[in-house]
Amino acid sequence: MLETAIILAKIWGVLLTLVTLAAIMTWVERKQSAVMQDRLGANRADVFGLRIIGLFQPMADGIKMFFKEDFVPPKGDKFLHTLAPIVAFFPAVVIFAVVPFGDVLRIGTLEIPLQVARLNIGYLFILAFGGLTIYGTVLAGWSSNNKYSLLGGLRAAAQMISYEVCVGLSLVGLIMVFGTLQLDLMVKQQGELIFGFLPAWGIFYQPLGFLLFFPAVIAETKRVPFDLPEGESEIIGYYTEYSGLRFGLFYFAEFIEIIVMSALFSTLFFGGYQVPYLYADGFVFPWGGSWNLPHLVVVLLQLGSFFIKIAFFCWLQVLIRWTLPRFRYDQLMRLCWTGILPLAVLNILITGGILLLIKG
Amino acid sequence: MEAIFFIILSVVAIFSGLMVILKKNPISSILFLILALFTTAALYVMLAAPFIAAVQIIVYAGAIMVLFLFVIMLLNLNRIDEGRSTVLKTLGVIVAGTMLVVAAVVLRSVAIPADSAFLRGVGEDYGTVETFGRSMFTTYLLPFEIASFLLLAAIIGAVVLAKKKLD
């Protein structure tokens, strides 16, 4: 009974945190783009004159979407038109289930692993559900019965299936280094030190792997510079025929994807919840000296470190989105098949060779 | 609990399998096929084979079905022609019926060895990526290598075909 309650609490906690963060992200994107373009940005929404730098904007957006006309194209497929945003939303949230957001929380004799699901297949689970996001886009494009939507859906299918290969292959090196697919075990290993002072984060083992994984994942989220399926200035894209909350779900899924991908970058390459030199009983510095901390403080520090890393990568993704122009279609495909893919294979070969030399 | 999940999943799997062949619209057929693959993957998870389940979703539901959908959307095949010849239909029924009979006979004659995992129950690490990989590269090395050669041949074939069209 208690175990079920804990699992449910974790599921709801993660879900609510994700949704809240996504709502804040919609504001962050507007505000950050405004700052980058020397504007003031979304700062008008207020409650009784209280503005708190525009943080009420997500609520105003939500209310607006609730009251917009819910339009279904009369000649399209009504059922699939409704299903598509749900299909786009679901995998983005589910992926977070295997991401550990902290080590073990001890309350008395109770040990709670701070992760929704400890799966042996870990990263494969992410790949499996990440691959399903395509359907949301493709079905939206097809069921709208609109040429531009269909074009967007087709572009999305071609783009995402190409970059899925890159996402899978660019991470093989990291899996070889850690010898596991389980994300919590990967993060545990990243708590150790290389040469006695450098935290053993994935980026130090696999710098090339990260450089390949990062653009491939951003391409999977279909944001600028990889936003050809949407292509606001040419075809408007797969959600041309969506309005109200159905569109809102697509919009929201995109921001949840940003957060989940940031969580993945930090979990796989930047030590996840690990703080450098922080162990289960406190800090032990490589230059000597230690600082004992109670268990709860350690857990909170780990959670904080994880959130700071996520915030950093969210910021970086928004920065990239508002800096680069859109790729041309041939450039997009060339980057994947002749740029990232051969380098990913090379990375696997080099990693394998080095591991063979070290471990024999 | 397990029985309930098994029944739900199998009913959905069989129903969607039937809908794949009964639906007139190819897009719905594909979507039901995806559902069938998905529920089969869930059944694999229940059989303590999470790796197979993940691969099933990645390869079939995530990649191959997307290409199916892509091609059908590109060709805009909204409706399959009704006027199929009756010869083809009868031939199809005969072939499928024979397959069913053969499969039934073979499956009936399979004896379950007394020391099989099916009767013994399985250990904690059964079906994990580690055990799966180990048996693939030791016991089943030859079939694995042969399968990879087949895939390599298929890849080279695809490149050759595509190149001829480009030149």
Interface residues (C-beta under 8 A of the other chain):
Chain A: D77 L80 L119 N120 I121 L124 F125 L127 A128 F129 G130 G131 L132 I134 Y135 V138 L139 G141 W142 L150 G153 L154 A157 A158 M160 I161 E164 G168 L181
Chain B: I27 L31 I34 P50 F51 A53 A54 V55 I57 I58 A61 G62 A63 V66 L67 L69 F70 M73 L74 T128 V129 E130
